[in-house]
Amino acid sequence: MQWSMAAPRTLFRVACAILCAFGAVAPIGCTSGSNARDPAETAGIYADRADDARQQGRASLAARQYEQAALAASDADDPTAQIDHLLDAAECWLLDGKPSVAAVNVERAERVQSRLPPSSSRERHARMRLATVQGDLAFVAGDRRAARRSWEEALSRALGRDRDPLVLRQSLLAEREGDTTRARNWSRQATDPRSPLLAELRRMLGVPVTAAPTARAPAPVAAPAPAPSKPVAVPTPPVLPRSAWGARRMRANIDRMTPIWRITVHHSGTRLSGSSTRVAADAIKGFQRQHQDEEGWADIGYHFLIDPSGRIWEGRPVAYQGAHAGSPELNVGNLGVALIGDFTVQQPTASQKKALADLLSSLCAKYRVERKHVYTHQEVGAKYTDCPGPALQRVVEAWRRGTLKI
């Protein structure tokens, strides 16, 4: 029989009404009286209670509280929070040794996920979490191949600290398979390899703590590394320097760029009043002024900008981490490229598309960035955004597929 959200929600409201009617302490979610809570607030209260129960090791109680938080998030029309709470509940049911109950919550989360905007950051996050818990279910069921496949899919969508739980899962998988070297290599990729999360993951996945070896095994002799393949030469398009638009000096609150492994494409959300070099330069100088004076950033947020005539301008020097993806963690190793225009209401010019394709190809070759690691802002952002607009979104997707026509 198909699961219905209506029945448990109705029972919950009836229980609230009975408690309120008899003068009991009103449970969260009671809708009568002047002190009725907003559904989003109710969801937050249940989630806080669930977090506390989870930390205390009371997994079944935490699971039920997360399920109530998911019901309240549904009332608040917040599918992202609803998915998170359902999957938190699934993890707690796994901790409680009830994978079949966990699977019900995963199926419910999958149905809610279909309501999210396609290719949005919210959908990316939901797919990442779904793949993670689906991998957990496969691992507990003994299907390590399916677990690895799901966790690898989740890793391809995870950013920043979202990667830690996944690399720790991969480490436990390698440990279960007896590959201690691979387990150690995965563990080293975590921000905190000794995170308390690891102990919880062991309990959830049924991986016991292995005894430390009594003697240190001899270090394996490393095979000689193969000679690096020679990168394909890609012409570098001309880039106008910072001096061409009269850049201010950078401020001190800036970080050095770490190894570059991804690129994010944006739009400025503004339209130029003309096509001359001076009009574009003034606009870029205005972006820098806004970013420094209003946002408090060290410099203009983007590393490159492309105007409607196809001119490529240097923004923040590549030697320094940008301020464009939405958080310091998302900016790590991330080059920011912005096209000047508002592509929610207009199309990129042919010159812009060609300049973007040339620049992305050049940057990918220079820094050995894979095409699949060239994102748009809405794909990588911590919060939902329309940037870079549907018109430019289609251009980037076509470039990634190698089907962009200019």
C-alpha positions in Angstrom: 0.0 0.0 0.0 1.4 3.4 -0.9 2.5 5.6 2.0 0.3 8.6 2.6 1.5 11.7 4.4 -2.1 12.6 5.4 -2.8 9.9 7.9 0.1 10.6 10.4 -0.3 14.3 10.1 -4.0 14.0 10.9 -3.3 11.8 13.9 -0.7 14.2 15.1 -3.1 17.2 14.9 -5.8 15.2 16.7 -3.4 14.4 19.5 -2.4 18.1 19.7 -6.1 19.1 20.0 -6.8 16.6 22.8 -3.8 17.7 24.8 -4.7 21.4 24.4 -8.3 20.8 25.3 -7.5 19.1 28.6 -5.1 21.9 29.6 -2.0 19.9 29.2 1.2 21.6 28.3 0.7 22.4 24.6 3.0 20.3 22.4 4.7 22.0 19.6 2.6 22.0 16.6 -0.7 22.8 18.4 -2.6 25.2 16.2 -5.3 26.4 18.5 -5.0 29.6 20.5 -3.0 32.8 20.1 0.4 31.1 20.7 0.2 28.9 17.5 3.7 28.3 16.1 4.7 28.7 12.5 5.3 25.3 10.9 8.9 26.2 10.1 9.5 27.0 13.7 7.8 23.8 14.8 10.1 21.9 12.4 13.1 23.6 13.9 12.1 22.7 17.5 11.6 19.0 16.6 14.9 18.9 14.7 16.7 20.4 17.8 15.1 17.8 20.0 16.1 15.1 17.6 19.7 16.3 17.4 19.9 16.2 21.3 18.5 12.7 21.4 20.9 11.6 18.7 23.9 12.9 20.6 22.7 11.0 23.7 22.6 7.8 21.7 18.8 7.5 21.8 18.5 6.7 18.1 14.8 5.6 17.9 13.6 8.7 19.7 15.7 10.9 17.5 14.3 9.1 14.4 10.7 9.8 15.5 11.5 13.5 16.3 13.1 13.9 12.8 10.0 12.4 11.2 7.8 15.0 13.1 10.2 17.7 11.9 9.7 16.4 8.3 5.9 16.6 8.8 6.2 20.2 10.0 8.5 21.1 7.1 5.9 19.7 4.7 3.3 22.0 6.3 5.8 24.9 5.8 6.2 23.9 2.2 10.0 23.5 2.6 10.9 20.4 0.6 14.6 20.8 1.2 14.2 20.7 5.0 11.7 17.9 4.7 14.2 15.8 2.7 17.0 16.5 5.2 14.8 15.5 8.2 13.6 12.3 6.5 17.1 11.2 5.7 18.3 12.1 9.3 15.5 9.9 10.5 16.7 7.1 8.1 20.2 7.3 9.5 18.8 7.1 13.1 16.7 4.0 12.2 19.9 2.4 10.8 21.6 3.3 14.1 18.7 1.5 15.8 19.2 -1.6 13.6 16.0 -1.1 11.6 17.0 -0.7 7.9 13.6 -1.6 6.6 12.1 1.4 8.5 15.0 3.6 7.2 14.2 2.5 3.6 10.6 3.9 4.0 12.0 7.3 4.9 14.4 7.2 1.9 11.5 6.4 -0.4 9.5 9.3 0.9 12.5 11.6 0.5 12.9 10.5 -3.1 9.3 11.5 -3.8 9.8 14.9 -2.3 13.0 15.4 -4.2 11.1 15.5 -7.5 9.5 18.8 -6.4 12.9 20.7 -6.3 14.0 22.9 -9.2 16.0 20.8 -11.7 19.8 21.5 -11.7 19.5 23.8 -8.7 21.8 23.8 -5.7 18.9 22.5 -3.6 18.4 19.5 -5.9 22.2 18.9 -6.0 22.2 18.8 -2.2 19.2 16.5 -2.0 20.7 14.1 -4.6 23.9 14.0 -2.6 22.2 13.2 0.6 19.9 10.6 -1.0 22.9 8.8 -2.7 24.6 8.8 0.7 21.9 7.1 2.6 21.1 4.7 -0.3 24.8 3.7 -0.1 24.3 3.2 3.7 21.4 0.8 3.0 23.3 -1.1 0.4 26.3 -1.5 2.7 24.2 -2.7 5.6 22.5 -5.2 3.2 26.0 -6.5 2.2 26.1 -5.0 -1.3 29.4 -3.2 -1.1 29.6 -2.6 -4.8 26.3 -0.7 -4.8 27.4 1.1 -1.7 30.6 2.3 -3.4 28.7 3.3 -6.5 26.2 5.4 -4.4 28.9 7.0 -2.3 30.9 7.9 -5.3 27.9 9.6 -6.9 27.3 11.5 -3.6 31.0 12.6 -3.6 30.7 14.0 -7.1 28.0 16.3 -5.8 29.5 17.1 -2.3 31.3 20.3 -1.6 33.2 21.6 1.4 32.6 19.8 4.7 29.8 17.7 3.0 32.7 15.6 1.7 33.9 14.5 5.2 31.1 12.0 6.0 31.6 10.5 2.6 35.3 10.1 2.6 35.0 8.5 6.1 32.4 6.1 4.7 34.8 5.2 1.8 37.5 4.6 4.4 35.2 2.2 6.4 34.4 0.4 3.1 38.1 -0.1 2.3 38.7 -1.2 5.9 35.9 -3.8 5.7 37.5 -5.1 2.5 40.8 -5.4 4.2 42.6 -2.7 2.2 44.2 -0.7 5.1 46.3 1.5 2.7 43.2 2.7 0.8 41.3 3.1 4.1 44.1 5.3 5.4 44.3 7.4 2.2 40.5 8.0 2.3 40.7 9.0 6.0 43.4 11.5 5.4 41.1 13.4 3.0 38.8 14.3 5.8 39.1 17.6 7.5 39.1 15.8 10.9 39.9 12.1 10.4 39.2 11.5 14.2 35.8 13.2 14.1 33.2 11.8 16.5 31.2 11.1 13.4 33.4 8.1 12.6 32.3 6.3 15.7 28.6 6.9 14.8 29.3 5.7 11.3 30.8 2.5 12.6 27.7 1.8 14.7 25.4 2.7 11.9 27.2 0.5 9.3 28.1 -2.3 11.7 31.9 -1.8 11.2 33.7 -2.8 14.4 36.8 -1.1 15.6 39.8 -3.2 14.4 42.6 -4.0 16.8 45.9 -2.2 16.2 48.6 -4.4 14.8 51.3 -5.5 17.3 54.1 -4.8 14.9 54.5 -2.3 12.2 54.5 -3.8 8.8 57.3 -2.8 6.4 56.5 0.1 4.2 55.7 -1.1 0.7 58.1 -0.1 -2.0 56.5 2.4 -4.2 56.4 1.7 -7.9 58.0 4.3 -10.1 55.4 7.0 -11.0 54.5 7.0 -14.7 55.7 10.0 -16.6 53.1 12.7 -16.6 51.2 13.1 -19.9 52.0 16.2 -21.8 49.1 18.6 -21.6 47.3 19.4 -24.9 48.3 22.9 -26.0 45.3 25.3 -25.9 45.6 28.8 -27.1 45.2 31.4 -24.3 42.8 34.1 -25.3 43.9 37.7 -24.7 42.9 39.1 -21.2 42.8 42.8 -20.5 44.8 43.5 -17.2 43.5 45.1 -14.1 45.1 48.4 -15.0 42.8 48.6 -18.1 39.8 49.2 -15.9 41.6 51.1 -13.1 41.5 48.6 -10.3 41.9 49.7 -6.8 44.5 48.1 -4.6 43.5 44.8 -2.9 42.9 44.8 0.8 44.7 42.6 3.4 41.8 40.2 4.2 42.6 37.9 1.4 43.7 34.2 1.1 46.1 32.6 -1.2 44.6 30.4 -3.8 44.9 26.6 -3.1 45.4 24.2 -6.0 42.7 24.9 -8.6 40.3 22.0 -9.4 37.0 23.7 -10.3 35.5 26.8 -12.1 32.2 28.5 -11.5 30.4 30.6 -14.1 28.2 33.6 -13.0 26.4 36.5 -14.5 26.6 40.0 -13.2 22.8 40.5 -13.2 23.3 43.9 -14.7 23.1 45.3 -18.3 25.6 47.8 -19.9 24.5 51.1 -21.3 26.8 50.8 -24.3 29.4 48.5 -25.9 32.6 50.6 -25.6 35.6 49.6 -23.7 35.1 52.5 -21.3 31.6 51.5 -20.4 32.7 48.0 -19.6 35.7 49.2 -17.6 33.5 51.6 -15.6 31.0 48.7 -14.8 33.8 46.4 -13.6 35.2 49.2 -11.4 31.7 49.6 -10.0 31.6 45.8 -9.2 34.9 46.2 -7.3 33.6 49.2 -5.4 30.4 47.3 -4.4 32.4 44.2 -3.3 34.9 46.1 -1.3 32.7 48.9 0.2 29.4 47.1 0.6 30.4 43.5 1.0 33.7 44.1 2.9 35.6 41.8 0.6 39.3 42.3 -0.2 38.8 42.8 -3.9 36.4 42.2 -6.8 35.0 38.7 -6.3 35.5 37.2 -9.8 38.8 36.2 -11.4 37.6 37.0 -14.9 34.8 39.0 -16.5 33.5 38.9 -20.1 31.7 41.9 -21.5 29.0 41.6 -24.3 31.7 42.4 -27.0 33.6 39.3 -26.0 36.5 41.2 -24.2 37.9 39.2 -21.3 39.0 41.2 -18.3 41.2 40.2 -15.4 39.4 40.6 -12.1 40.9 39.3 -8.9 44.4 37.8 -9.5 44.3 34.1 -9.9 46.9 33.8 -7.1 44.2 34.7 -4.6 41.0 32.9 -3.6 37.9 34.5 -5.0 34.6 35.6 -3.3 31.9 34.4 -5.6 30.5 31.0 -4.8 28.7 31.9 -1.6 31.0 30.8 1.2 34.8 30.6 1.9 34.7 26.8 1.7 33.0 26.9 -1.7 35.6 29.3 -3.0 38.5 27.0 -2.2 40.3 26.0 -5.4 37.5 27.7 -7.4 38.0 30.2 -10.2 35.1 32.6 -10.7 34.2 33.7 -14.3 31.4 36.3 -14.7 29.7 37.3 -17.9 28.3 40.9 -17.8 24.6 40.8 -18.4 21.3 39.6 -17.0 20.7 36.2 -18.5 17.3 35.8 -16.8 16.0 38.2 -19.4 18.6 38.3 -22.2 20.8 36.0 -24.2 24.6 36.0 -24.1 26.0 37.4 -27.3 27.8 35.2 -29.8 31.1 37.0 -28.8 30.5 36.3 -25.2 29.8 32.6 -25.8 33.0 32.3 -27.9 35.1 34.1 -25.3 33.7 32.0 -22.5 34.3 28.7 -24.5 37.9 29.8 -25.3 38.6 30.9 -21.7 37.2 27.8 -20.1 39.1 25.5 -22.4 42.3 27.5 -21.7 41.8 27.4 -17.9 40.9 23.7 -17.9 44.1 22.9 -19.9 46.3 25.1 -17.8 45.1 23.9 -14.4 44.0 20.4 -15.4 40.4 21.0 -14.4 37.9 18.3 -15.7 35.0 19.6 -17.7 32.6 18.1 -15.2 34.1 20.4 -12.6 33.0 23.5 -14.4 29.8 24.6 -12.7 27.4 27.4 -12.7 26.6 29.4 -9.5 23.2 27.7 -9.0 24.9 24.3 -9.2 27.5 25.0 -6.6 25.9 27.6 -4.3 25.1 26.9 -0.7 21.7 28.6 -1.1 19.4 28.7 -4.1 20.2 31.3 -6.7 19.0 32.1 -10.2 22.6 33.0 -11.2 23.7 32.7 -14.0 20.2 32.8 -15.5 18.6 30.1 -17.7 20.2 31.3 -21.0 23.8 31.1 -19.7 23.0 27.9 -17.8 22.2 26.3 -21.1 25.4 27.6 -22.7 27.5 26.1 -19.9 25.7 22.8 -20.0 26.3 22.6 -23.8 30.0 23.5 -23.4 30.4 20.7 -20.8 28.8 18.2 -23.3 31.0 19.5 -26.1 28.0 20.5 -28.1 28.1 24.3 -27.8 27.4 26.1 -31.1 28.4 29.7 -31.5 
